[in-house]
Amino acid sequence: MRGSKTDNKNIELLKLTSHLRDHIDVERIIGLNADALRRSDISAALLGHLQMSALDSLAICICKMFESSNRNELNSIPGIIASLAGMNLSENQREQFSVFGRKYGNRCEPVEGRSSLEGTFGLFCGVHSESLNRLKEFRDRFGAHSESRAAIKSLPPQAELECFFEFARDFYEIISRSVNNVGPAVIPRKVGHGLVRLIESMGVRPAKFYFDEEDREAPRPTSGCS
């Protein structure tokens, strides 16, 4: 329902998901065009700063979206699930929840909304637990603190980062449509496309927007472009 606690939390999740989209795009575009950028007149120090800032931000963003807390009211996915009271699903809702669940490995027929979402979320986090733990460790040791003995060589690969984005977007959309009865907003990619236009204006032509398929599986280094 529009204006409910669940709706308000879901709007905040949308904002986080949109920020995540931008951070992933910025980090990827700089890394993808690194060789051409080094040959251009663009400051390598500036690019390194932008790329490292994007890495810090995307790790923090994903942790915010996927973390749970028994003490605080979070706008995370677990926080939204916890805001749902007992929710017996209509036939139409069962179909939508079933499609969402099957996409992420949940074959159980949904009957009650909260338990169905908890099952799908748990399965997703289990499959991607290694990546999620690496992001949390990076967030804790570098993003939120600065530990003297911390040494994390890389973050999850591009394909994994996209998986976190896709799950958050799909979760936001099903809550919008099936729970709050509102049409989900489209998440734009203006920042990424704007960065491509900027570096092309500085002589990097044609600037790449996407990695080749094989490059999506490579771990992302935690050092910036230099």
Backbone as CSV, one residue per row, in Angstrom:
resi,resn,N_x,N_y,N_z,CA_x,CA_y,CA_z,C_x,C_y,C_z
1,MET,0.845,-1.194,0.000,0.000,0.000,0.000,0.880,1.244,0.000
2,ARG,0.530,2.240,-0.831,1.311,3.464,-0.912,1.318,4.189,0.430
3,GLY,2.501,4.632,0.864,2.632,5.358,2.109,2.806,4.491,3.338
4,SER,2.745,3.176,3.174,2.930,2.269,4.302,4.409,2.176,4.664
5,LYS,4.710,1.546,5.803,6.097,1.346,6.202,6.855,0.577,5.128
6,THR,6.224,-0.469,4.601,6.878,-1.277,3.567,7.144,-0.455,2.320
7,ASP,6.187,0.379,1.918,6.359,1.230,0.736,7.498,2.218,0.957
8,ASN,7.536,2.858,2.109,8.597,3.837,2.390,9.970,3.178,2.397
9,LYS,10.073,1.995,2.995,11.335,1.269,2.995,11.735,0.882,1.574
10,ASN,10.757,0.479,0.789,11.053,0.053,-0.577,11.527,1.217,-1.440
11,ILE,11.003,2.401,-1.193,11.485,3.591,-1.906,12.950,3.852,-1.567
12,GLU,13.307,3.701,-0.294,14.702,3.892,0.096,15.596,2.820,-0.514
13,LEU,15.078,1.586,-0.617,15.845,0.528,-1.285,16.068,0.881,-2.744
14,LEU,15.055,1.450,-3.387,15.204,1.899,-4.782,16.354,2.890,-4.907
15,LYS,16.450,3.835,-3.981,17.525,4.831,-4.034,18.890,4.156,-3.911
16,LEU,19.002,3.216,-2.978,20.265,2.492,-2.818,20.605,1.694,-4.072
17,THR,19.598,1.057,-4.659,19.820,0.254,-5.860,20.254,1.129,-7.024
18,SER,19.668,2.312,-7.129,20.066,3.251,-8.176,21.500,3.729,-7.972
19,HIS,21.870,4.014,-6.717,23.259,4.404,-6.427,24.215,3.265,-6.774
20,LEU,23.818,2.034,-6.443,24.664,0.881,-6.751,24.893,0.768,-8.245
21,ARG,23.823,0.983,-9.029,23.958,0.930,-10.491,25.030,1.910,-10.967
22,ASP,25.007,3.120,-10.426,25.981,4.138,-10.833,27.394,3.764,-10.418
23,HIS,27.564,3.280,-9.187,28.906,2.931,-8.697,29.512,1.787,-9.519
24,ILE,28.701,0.773,-9.821,29.200,-0.350,-10.628,29.607,0.138,-12.007
25,ASP,28.784,0.989,-12.613,29.085,1.481,-13.957,30.363,2.314,-13.980
26,VAL,30.513,3.211,-13.017,31.708,4.070,-12.988,32.963,3.229,-12.815
27,GLU,32.944,2.301,-11.859,34.120,1.454,-11.629,34.457,0.638,-12.869
28,ARG,33.433,0.091,-13.500,33.657,-0.755,-14.671,34.179,0.044,-15.864
29,ILE,33.581,1.174,-16.144,33.960,1.976,-17.321,35.406,2.445,-17.215
30,ILE,35.813,2.874,-16.028,37.208,3.309,-15.860,38.157,2.128,-16.052
31,GLY,37.850,1.000,-15.449,38.700,-0.172,-15.611,38.734,-0.679,-17.036
32,LEU,37.606,-0.640,-17.698,37.494,-1.152,-19.053,38.286,-0.320,-20.054
33,ASN,38.363,0.986,-19.810,39.055,1.897,-20.731,40.412,2.344,-20.190
34,ALA,40.946,1.581,-19.219,42.151,2.015,-18.510,43.325,2.284,-19.454
35,ASP,43.576,1.395,-20.416,44.734,1.579,-21.304,44.608,2.859,-22.119
36,ALA,43.421,3.067,-22.696,43.210,4.268,-23.500,43.252,5.519,-22.633
37,LEU,42.743,5.429,-21.413,42.754,6.580,-20.512,44.170,6.967,-20.121
38,ARG,45.038,5.970,-19.939,46.433,6.266,-19.582,47.141,7.026,-20.704
39,ARG,46.725,6.793,-21.950,47.339,7.480,-23.095,46.724,8.853,-23.349
40,SER,45.656,9.167,-22.646,44.982,10.453,-22.837,45.561,11.501,-21.889
41,ASP,44.991,12.708,-21.950,45.446,13.797,-21.081,44.692,13.832,-19.755
42,ILE,43.820,12.849,-19.521,43.043,12.826,-18.286,43.963,12.464,-17.123
43,SER,43.782,13.118,-16.006,44.621,12.871,-14.826,44.430,11.446,-14.312
44,ALA,45.526,10.692,-14.271,45.463,9.325,-13.755,45.110,9.331,-12.267
45,ALA,45.585,10.345,-11.545,45.273,10.437,-10.120,43.774,10.635,-9.898
46,LEU,43.163,11.466,-10.741,41.719,11.694,-10.634,40.949,10.418,-10.946
47,LEU,41.344,9.723,-11.996,40.658,8.483,-12.360,40.808,7.431,-11.271
48,GLY,41.997,7.336,-10.705,42.211,6.384,-9.622,41.336,6.702,-8.426
49,HIS,41.215,7.984,-8.133,40.357,8.400,-7.020,38.893,8.053,-7.296
50,LEU,38.423,8.323,-8.503,37.039,8.022,-8.855,36.762,6.520,-8.798
51,GLN,37.693,5.727,-9.295,37.492,4.285,-9.310,37.510,3.712,-7.894
52,MET,38.434,4.187,-7.072,38.487,3.684,-5.704,37.263,4.118,-4.916
53,SER,36.795,5.339,-5.155,35.583,5.813,-4.489,34.380,4.975,-4.895
54,ALA,34.334,4.586,-6.174,33.233,3.744,-6.645,33.281,2.368,-5.987
55,LEU,34.489,1.809,-5.833,34.629,0.509,-5.169,34.180,0.585,-3.712
56,ASP,34.644,1.619,-3.009,34.212,1.808,-1.616,32.691,1.901,-1.539
57,SER,32.122,2.701,-2.419,30.692,2.983,-2.364,29.846,1.779,-2.733
58,LEU,30.275,1.009,-3.741,29.455,-0.138,-4.132,29.482,-1.218,-3.061
59,ALA,30.625,-1.382,-2.384,30.691,-2.359,-1.298,29.775,-1.948,-0.147
60,ILE,29.798,-0.673,0.213,28.936,-0.178,1.285,27.474,-0.287,0.894
61,CYS,27.173,0.035,-0.363,25.790,-0.009,-0.854,25.223,-1.421,-0.780
62,ILE,25.970,-2.397,-1.257,25.490,-3.777,-1.243,25.287,-4.247,0.189
63,CYS,26.225,-3.913,1.077,26.081,-4.320,2.481,24.842,-3.692,3.102
64,LYS,24.569,-2.433,2.803,23.371,-1.776,3.316,22.106,-2.496,2.852
65,MET,22.093,-2.917,1.595,20.884,-3.520,1.030,20.643,-4.936,1.522
66,PHE,21.715,-5.652,1.894,21.581,-7.069,2.228,21.752,-7.360,3.719
67,GLU,21.981,-6.332,4.545,22.205,-6.595,5.953,20.890,-6.609,6.734
68,SER,20.906,-7.319,7.856,19.758,-7.371,8.757,20.191,-6.869,10.126
69,SER,19.223,-6.487,10.947,19.524,-5.994,12.288,18.327,-6.218,13.193
70,ASN,18.617,-6.674,14.406,17.562,-6.819,15.399,17.382,-5.550,16.227
71,ARG,18.265,-4.567,16.023,18.235,-3.353,16.837,17.673,-2.158,16.078
72,ASN,17.937,-2.078,14.786,17.597,-0.881,14.023,16.587,-1.181,12.913
73,GLU,15.782,-0.171,12.586,14.837,-0.262,11.468,15.594,0.042,10.180
74,LEU,15.927,-0.979,9.428,16.719,-0.798,8.218,15.845,-0.751,6.975
75,ASN,16.341,-0.044,5.954,15.677,-0.022,4.656,16.276,-1.066,3.725
76,SER,16.802,-2.112,4.317,17.433,-3.187,3.555,16.379,-4.191,3.099
77,ILE,16.819,-5.164,2.308,15.900,-6.226,1.881,15.365,-7.000,3.086
78,PRO,16.225,-7.449,4.026,15.682,-8.100,5.223,14.767,-7.175,6.026
79,GLY,15.087,-5.874,6.056,14.246,-4.926,6.771,12.869,-4.805,6.164
80,ILE,12.797,-4.849,4.841,11.503,-4.797,4.151,10.720,-6.080,4.403
81,ILE,11.400,-7.210,4.332,10.723,-8.487,4.591,10.165,-8.506,6.009
82,ALA,10.940,-8.007,6.972,10.501,-7.996,8.362,9.302,-7.081,8.575
83,SER,9.130,-6.083,7.693,8.008,-5.153,7.843,6.688,-5.750,7.387
84,LEU,6.747,-6.899,6.720,5.531,-7.533,6.223,4.885,-8.366,7.331
85,ALA,3.630,-8.113,7.589,2.886,-8.955,8.530,2.491,-10.235,7.797
86,GLY,1.755,-11.120,8.478,1.274,-12.313,7.798,0.541,-11.932,6.521
87,MET,0.980,-12.431,5.400,0.476,-11.974,4.112,0.054,-13.171,3.269
88,ASN,-1.215,-13.540,3.366,-1.730,-14.601,2.520,-1.863,-14.085,1.100
89,LEU,-1.290,-14.800,0.165,-1.193,-14.313,-1.199,-2.426,-14.681,-2.023
90,SER,-2.822,-13.724,-2.869,-3.873,-14.010,-3.834,-3.299,-14.879,-4.945
91,GLU,-4.152,-15.339,-5.831,-3.671,-16.179,-6.936,-2.680,-15.422,-7.807
92,ASN,-2.963,-14.152,-8.080,-2.065,-13.345,-8.890,-0.743,-13.111,-8.178
93,GLN,-0.808,-12.845,-6.872,0.415,-12.645,-6.101,1.236,-13.922,-6.034
94,ARG,0.577,-15.051,-5.871,1.311,-16.325,-5.828,2.091,-16.553,-7.109
95,GLU,1.483,-16.210,-8.236,2.174,-16.381,-9.519,3.406,-15.483,-9.589
96,GLN,3.271,-14.231,-9.175,4.405,-13.305,-9.226,5.512,-13.713,-8.260
97,PHE,5.135,-14.122,-7.059,6.123,-14.570,-6.084,6.799,-15.861,-6.557
98,SER,6.044,-16.703,-7.235,6.599,-17.947,-7.746,7.638,-17.686,-8.832
99,VAL,7.338,-16.757,-9.737,8.287,-16.407,-10.800,9.569,-15.839,-10.194
100,PHE,9.412,-14.942,-9.225,10.577,-14.362,-8.539,11.383,-15.446,-7.828
101,GLY,10.697,-16.324,-7.113,11.384,-17.383,-6.378,12.132,-18.332,-7.290
102,ARG,11.471,-18.783,-8.364,12.116,-19.739,-9.279,13.360,-19.154,-9.927
103,LYS,13.330,-17.857,-10.213,14.502,-17.225,-10.826,15.735,-17.373,-9.943
104,TYR,15.519,-17.415,-8.624,16.632,-17.495,-7.684,16.681,-18.817,-6.925
105,GLY,16.080,-19.861,-7.522,16.255,-21.210,-7.004,15.251,-21.674,-5.980
106,ASN,14.226,-20.869,-5.686,13.213,-21.259,-4.704,12.058,-21.951,-5.426
107,ARG,11.993,-23.285,-5.325,10.962,-24.065,-6.026,9.709,-24.276,-5.192
108,CYS,9.698,-23.792,-3.958,8.529,-23.982,-3.092,7.373,-23.123,-3.591
109,GLU,6.188,-23.687,-3.572,5.011,-22.940,-3.990,4.681,-21.899,-2.921
110,PRO,4.654,-20.610,-3.276,4.405,-19.583,-2.266,2.944,-19.562,-1.816
111,VAL,2.754,-19.465,-0.523,1.418,-19.341,0.059,1.344,-18.073,0.900
112,GLU,2.368,-17.863,1.727,2.446,-16.688,2.582,3.629,-15.842,2.142
113,GLY,3.404,-14.541,1.979,4.385,-13.680,1.339,5.710,-13.574,2.046
114,ARG,5.699,-13.309,3.353,6.942,-13.086,4.090,7.829,-14.324,4.069
115,SER,7.257,-15.482,4.317,8.065,-16.705,4.347,8.621,-17.031,2.966
116,SER,7.847,-16.746,1.920,8.332,-16.992,0.562,9.531,-16.108,0.246
117,LEU,9.446,-14.822,0.606,10.553,-13.904,0.350,11.772,-14.256,1.193
118,GLU,11.548,-14.665,2.438,12.667,-15.088,3.288,13.386,-16.281,2.675
119,GLY,12.626,-17.221,2.132,13.242,-18.390,1.506,14.057,-18.034,0.287
120,THR,13.518,-17.169,-0.566,14.235,-16.768,-1.779,15.485,-15.967,-1.430
121,PHE,15.358,-15.053,-0.480,16.505,-14.243,-0.058,17.592,-15.126,0.542
122,GLY,17.192,-16.074,1.381,18.167,-16.967,1.995,18.913,-17.804,0.976
123,LEU,18.213,-18.290,-0.030,18.857,-19.074,-1.081,19.851,-18.233,-1.863
124,PHE,19.454,-17.009,-2.210,20.352,-16.130,-2.958,21.621,-15.843,-2.152
125,CYS,21.449,-15.487,-0.883,22.617,-15.172,-0.049,23.507,-16.390,0.144
126,GLY,22.915,-17.579,0.196,23.707,-18.796,0.312,24.561,-19.036,-0.914
127,VAL,23.972,-18.863,-2.077,24.711,-19.059,-3.336,25.846,-18.038,-3.462
128,HIS,25.601,-16.820,-3.015,26.578,-15.735,-3.188,27.262,-15.364,-1.872
129,SER,27.333,-16.318,-0.946,27.864,-16.025,0.382,29.333,-15.596,0.348
130,GLU,30.133,-16.229,-0.503,31.557,-15.872,-0.560,31.727,-14.419,-0.988
131,SER,31.002,-14.032,-2.037,31.097,-12.646,-2.508,30.575,-11.674,-1.464
132,LEU,29.465,-12.020,-0.825,28.885,-11.143,0.180,29.832,-10.981,1.365
133,ASN,30.495,-12.050,1.769,31.447,-11.972,2.874,32.655,-11.103,2.510
134,ARG,33.106,-11.213,1.259,34.230,-10.379,0.820,33.842,-8.907,0.831
135,LEU,32.625,-8.608,0.403,32.150,-7.220,0.398,32.016,-6.689,1.821
136,LYS,31.499,-7.525,2.727,31.360,-7.099,4.123,32.726,-6.870,4.761
137,GLU,33.665,-7.757,4.449,35.013,-7.596,5.002,35.649,-6.314,4.479
138,PHE,35.475,-6.057,3.183,36.010,-4.827,2.596,35.357,-3.610,3.234
139,ARG,34.020,-3.679,3.409,33.300,-2.568,4.056,33.807,-2.319,5.466
140,ASP,33.962,-3.386,6.234,34.352,-3.257,7.637,35.788,-2.783,7.801
141,ARG,36.684,-3.274,6.952,38.109,-2.992,7.139,38.587,-1.753,6.405
142,PHE,37.865,-1.369,5.346,38.294,-0.219,4.559,37.231,0.867,4.467
143,GLY,35.983,0.471,4.190,34.937,1.461,3.981,34.516,2.164,5.258
144,ALA,34.313,1.396,6.335,33.855,1.976,7.594,35.002,2.242,8.558
145,HIS,36.104,1.501,8.432,37.253,1.634,9.324,38.531,1.574,8.483
146,SER,39.636,1.713,9.137,40.934,1.592,8.474,41.830,0.733,9.350
147,GLU,41.821,-0.571,9.090,42.590,-1.499,9.908,44.027,-1.582,9.396
148,SER,44.975,-1.512,10.307,46.384,-1.471,9.911,46.852,-2.777,9.277
149,ARG,46.241,-3.896,9.647,46.679,-5.183,9.110,45.752,-5.717,8.014
150,ALA,44.801,-4.920,7.597,43.844,-5.380,6.585,44.530,-5.478,5.233
151,ALA,44.236,-6.560,4.528,44.815,-6.754,3.197,43.842,-7.572,2.354
152,ILE,43.010,-6.886,1.589,42.073,-7.546,0.684,42.487,-7.199,-0.735
153,LYS,42.860,-8.209,-1.496,43.437,-7.962,-2.812,42.397,-7.655,-3.874
154,SER,41.195,-8.200,-3.744,40.213,-7.983,-4.792,38.800,-8.125,-4.253
155,LEU,37.876,-7.494,-4.950,36.455,-7.628,-4.678,35.863,-8.638,-5.664
156,PRO,34.602,-9.020,-5.469,33.995,-9.982,-6.404,34.026,-9.481,-7.843
157,PRO,33.979,-10.402,-8.811,34.012,-10.010,-10.219,32.760,-9.267,-10.643
158,GLN,32.836,-8.663,-11.802,31.740,-7.862,-12.337,30.424,-8.640,-12.389
159,ALA,30.480,-9.897,-12.794,29.261,-10.688,-12.896,28.565,-10.825,-11.549
160,GLU,29.345,-10.964,-10.477,28.762,-11.076,-9.137,28.139,-9.754,-8.696
161,LEU,28.812,-8.654,-8.977,28.252,-7.356,-8.624,26.918,-7.144,-9.332
162,GLU,26.853,-7.567,-10.587,25.604,-7.439,-11.340,24.508,-8.321,-10.745
163,CYS,24.873,-9.476,-10.208,23.890,-10.352,-9.568,23.254,-9.673,-8.361
164,PHE,24.066,-8.986,-7.556,23.520,-8.283,-6.396,22.584,-7.164,-6.841
165,PHE,22.999,-6.439,-7.871,22.123,-5.382,-8.389,20.808,-5.964,-8.901
166,GLU,20.901,-7.031,-9.677,19.701,-7.608,-10.285,18.729,-8.133,-9.235
167,PHE,19.253,-8.792,-8.203,18.367,-9.300,-7.157,17.670,-8.144,-6.444
168,ALA,18.432,-7.094,-6.092,17.833,-5.946,-5.402,16.769,-5.284,-6.263
169,ARG,17.055,-5.139,-7.554,16.069,-4.536,-8.455,14.818,-5.409,-8.561
170,ASP,15.001,-6.714,-8.722,13.850,-7.619,-8.836,13.030,-7.628,-7.544
171,PHE,13.718,-7.581,-6.402,13.014,-7.553,-5.120,12.206,-6.262,-5.000
172,TYR,12.830,-5.141,-5.320,12.122,-3.856,-5.281,10.872,-3.906,-6.159
173,GLU,11.000,-4.481,-7.346,9.882,-4.502,-8.284,8.733,-5.383,-7.801
174,ILE,9.032,-6.536,-7.223,7.940,-7.396,-6.771,7.229,-6.791,-5.559
175,ILE,7.975,-6.117,-4.695,7.331,-5.440,-3.568,6.442,-4.311,-4.086
176,SER,6.930,-3.572,-5.073,6.140,-2.478,-5.639,4.843,-2.996,-6.240
177,ARG,4.962,-3.994,-7.114,3.790,-4.476,-7.847,2.848,-5.288,-6.968
178,SER,3.395,-6.252,-6.255,2.563,-7.252,-5.587,2.128,-6.865,-4.188
179,VAL,2.924,-6.041,-3.509,2.609,-5.692,-2.124,2.032,-4.284,-2.030
180,ASN,2.692,-3.324,-2.709,2.282,-1.929,-2.577,1.352,-1.458,-3.690
181,ASN,1.160,-2.305,-4.709,0.254,-1.984,-5.818,0.606,-0.668,-6.508
182,VAL,1.891,-0.463,-6.744,2.360,0.702,-7.485,3.326,0.233,-8.571
183,GLY,3.364,0.971,-9.657,4.285,0.617,-10.724,5.716,0.928,-10.323
184,PRO,6.650,-0.005,-10.499,8.044,0.249,-10.117,8.697,1.291,-11.018
185,ALA,9.585,2.063,-10.432,10.331,3.065,-11.190,11.433,2.395,-11.998
186,VAL,11.784,3.018,-13.095,12.900,2.540,-13.919,14.198,3.114,-13.355
187,ILE,15.207,2.276,-13.238,16.507,2.728,-12.726,17.358,3.187,-13.909
188,PRO,17.678,4.466,-13.982,18.417,4.994,-15.135,19.905,4.684,-15.060
189,ARG,20.588,4.912,-16.158,22.045,4.727,-16.190,22.711,5.994,-16.717
190,LYS,22.197,7.131,-16.278,22.689,8.406,-16.783,24.137,8.659,-16.394
191,VAL,24.532,8.234,-15.208,25.901,8.489,-14.748,26.907,7.741,-15.620
192,GLY,26.645,6.457,-15.863,27.555,5.672,-16.691,27.655,6.197,-18.105
193,HIS,26.503,6.468,-18.717,26.525,6.997,-20.090,27.149,8.393,-20.132
194,GLY,26.926,9.181,-19.070,27.547,10.500,-19.007,29.057,10.408,-18.905
195,LEU,29.569,9.432,-18.150,31.013,9.240,-18.038,31.606,8.837,-19.384
196,VAL,30.913,7.971,-20.111,31.394,7.570,-21.434,31.479,8.784,-22.358
197,ARG,30.444,9.622,-22.346,30.480,10.818,-23.204,31.620,11.746,-22.803
198,LEU,31.871,11.847,-21.491,32.947,12.721,-21.019,34.305,12.237,-21.493
199,ILE,34.594,10.949,-21.318,35.928,10.477,-21.704,36.078,10.432,-23.227
200,GLU,34.972,10.249,-23.947,35.051,10.330,-25.414,35.370,11.753,-25.854
201,SER,34.830,12.739,-25.143,35.113,14.137,-25.482,36.575,14.485,-25.233
202,MET,37.245,13.650,-24.429,38.658,13.872,-24.124,39.570,12.995,-24.969
203,GLY,38.991,12.362,-25.988,39.813,11.643,-26.953,39.797,10.139,-26.879
204,VAL,39.100,9.550,-25.908,39.027,8.088,-25.812,37.861,7.628,-26.675
205,ARG,38.164,7.225,-27.902,37.116,6.854,-28.858,37.466,5.552,-29.570
206,PRO,36.476,4.631,-29.651,35.208,4.671,-28.931,35.404,4.154,-27.512
207,ALA,34.818,4.804,-26.543,34.911,4.341,-25.155,33.999,3.134,-24.968
208,LYS,34.475,2.163,-24.197,33.700,0.949,-23.957,32.788,1.135,-22.744
209,PHE,31.579,0.601,-22.849,30.619,0.664,-21.753,30.507,-0.671,-21.031
210,TYR,30.610,-1.791,-21.789,30.474,-3.123,-21.210,31.768,-3.910,-21.350
211,PHE,32.018,-4.802,-20.381,33.099,-5.772,-20.504,32.718,-6.836,-21.518
212,ASP,33.729,-7.448,-22.131,33.487,-8.678,-22.881,33.042,-9.746,-21.897
213,GLU,32.336,-10.752,-22.382,31.728,-11.752,-21.499,32.757,-12.417,-20.588
214,GLU,33.931,-12.735,-21.139,34.916,-13.439,-20.325,35.492,-12.545,-19.232
215,ASP,35.519,-11.245,-19.472,36.075,-10.329,-18.483,35.159,-10.130,-17.293
216,ARG,33.873,-10.439,-17.463,32.914,-10.256,-16.368,33.226,-11.158,-15.189
217,GLU,33.938,-12.282,-15.441,34.210,-13.238,-14.374,35.486,-12.934,-13.623
218,ALA,36.266,-11.942,-14.060,37.539,-11.652,-13.410,37.312,-10.827,-12.151
219,PRO,38.047,-11.139,-11.042,37.926,-10.335,-9.813,38.281,-8.893,-10.073
220,ARG,37.631,-7.967,-9.364,37.916,-6.537,-9.510,39.006,-6.146,-8.531
221,PRO,40.129,-5.604,-9.014,41.195,-5.182,-8.097,40.726,-4.022,-7.222
222,THR,41.294,-3.937,-6.021,40.901,-2.857,-5.118,41.769,-1.633,-5.269
223,SER,42.746,-1.661,-6.156,43.551,-0.471,-6.435,42.980,0.261,-7.632
224,GLY,43.144,1.570,-7.658,42.537,2.359,-8.720,43.374,2.376,-9.981
225,CYS,42.835,3.059,-11.009,43.537,3.230,-12.294,44.649,4.228,-12.102
226,SER,45.859,3.872,-12.484,46.969,4.806,-12.286,47.874,4.802,-13.507
